[in-house]
Amino acid sequence: MKAALLVIDLQKAFVDDDNRRSMERACEYINAAIPLFRKRGLPVVWIQHRDDGDGVVPGSPGFEFLDTLKPEPGDARLVKTYGNSFHGTGLAELLSKHGLDTVVATGYCAENCVLSTVRGAQDIDLVPIVLKGSIASGVAERVRFVEDISPLMSFGALAKALD
C-alpha cells in the first residue's frame, strides 16, 4: 500500500454548534495519523472547499483550516469547488506522480465531500480508505452511515499497514 492522507474541508467557515464536537474529534485522529505519513515520506494533502457565493475564498478567515490542524510548507494544498476532491483539482495527477495507489480520506462533511471523494477515488481505480473516527458531520448518524458503507480502517490497522 502506497497511500496519501487527504484532509478534506476542515475549515473555519463550516464550524457550527451542530458539528463542532464532531470536527474536533476528527482532528484528533487526523493529527495522530499525519506523523505516520510524514515518517514514511508519504504525502499529506490538504483540500479546501471554495464557495464564492458564501465568501469562503482564499484569504478569508473562513477559508483557513481549523487551528488544531497544522499543514507544513511542503504539504500539497488543493482548492476544490465540487464535492469530489478529484474533480478539477489535479489530485489524481499528484497521486499518480508519486506512484500512489491508495487514499486515506478524512475530514468534513462525511456524507458530502468525504463520501464524494471516496467514490471519486474508486472511479479512477485508486483504493479509498476512510480512517475510522476521522470524519465529521453535523449529524452523528451520517458519520456512522459513511463508515458503514465505505472501506474503513482503524488507526491501529493503518499504523501497521504503513509499516
N, C-alpha and C positions, 0 to 999 in steps of 0.2 A: 504494500500500500504506500503510495507516494501522494500525500494529501496536502491541501491548503485549508487553513481555517478562515472561514468567511464570517465577519462580524457585520451584521445587517441592521441598519436603521435604528440603532440605539441612540437617538438624537434627542436633544433637549426639547424640541418643539412637540414631540409626541408624548411626553410625560404628562399624566394627569392623575387624579386621585384614584381612578379605577385601575390603572396599570402600574403605578409607582412601585409597589412591593414586588410585583412580578418582574419588572425590569431590573430592580436591584438584585434579586436572586439570580437572574440570568447573568448579570455582570459578574457575580461571584464565580460562577462556573467558567465563564469566558476568561476571566483574569487568571484562573488556575490553569486553563488549557494553553494560553498564549506561550508560556515558557516551554511547554512540551514541543511546540512547533519551532520556536526560535532556537532551542538547543540542537535541533536536528537540521537547521538551515532550511526549514520549510516555510513557505510564505504565510503571513497573516495579512489578509486582505480586508480593508475597511471600506464598507459600502454605505454611502449616504444617499438618502432619497431627496430629490429636489422637487419642490412643488411651488412654482412661481405664483400661482393663484393664492396660496396661503402664506407666501412670503418666506418659505423655507428654502433659502437660496444661499449659495456660498457667501460667506462674510456676515451673515445674520447670526445672532446668538443661538437661535433655534436650530440652525443647521449643524451646529457642533455636537460632537459625541458627549454623552454623559460624563461628568467629571471623574468618575471612578475608572473610566477606560482611558488608556494611555497609548495611543498609536506612537510608534517610533518613526523617526525621519526616513528610514529605509523601507518602511512598510508600504505596500501598494495601497492607494486610495482611489476609489472609483465613485463616480456620481451616476445615479440612475434616475429615470423618470417613469419607469414601469415597475410593476411588482417583481417581475423576474429579473434578478440581478445580472443575468446573461444578456438581456435584450438591450442592444445598443451601447454597451459599456466597454467592450474589449476584454471582458473577463475570460471568455473562452480562449482567446488568443494568449493572454497572460499565462493561463494554466498550461496550455499546450507548449509554450516556450520553455517552461520549466519541466516538461515531461510528466506532469501530474495526471493522475487517473481518478482521484477521489477528492471530494469536497466535504468538509465538516461544516454544516450550516448552523449558525447561532444567530440570535438577535430578536428583532421585533418586526413585525407583528406575526406571530406564529401562523395564523390562519390566512394571512395575506402574503406578504413579501417572502417570508421564510418558506412557506409551502410552495409558492410560485417558483422560487429559486431551486428547491429540491426537485420539482418536476422539470424545470429547465435543464438541470444537470443531467437528468435521465434522458432527456430528448437528444442530448449530444453525446451520449454514451459514456458519461462520467458516472462514477459511483457516488451517490449522495448519502451522507450520514447526518442525522440530527444528533447533536450531543445532548443527552438527557439532562434536563434541568437548565439548559442554556437558552431556551426560547421563552418569549414573553407575550402576553396578551392582556387585555382588559378583562377577559373572561377566562377563568381558570379551566373550565371545561374545554375550551378551544385549544389550550396548550396540550391537555391530555389527548384530545382528538388527533392533533397533528402528530404527537408522539406515537399514538396507536397505529396510524396509517403510514408512517414513514420508517425507513431503515433507521434504527435507533441504537446508540451505543452509550454505555455508562462512561464516566470519567476514568474509572479504573481500567476498563477494557480498552479505551482509547490510549491511555498511557502505555499499556502492554503492547498494543498493536503498533505503536510508533517506535518501540524499542528495536 
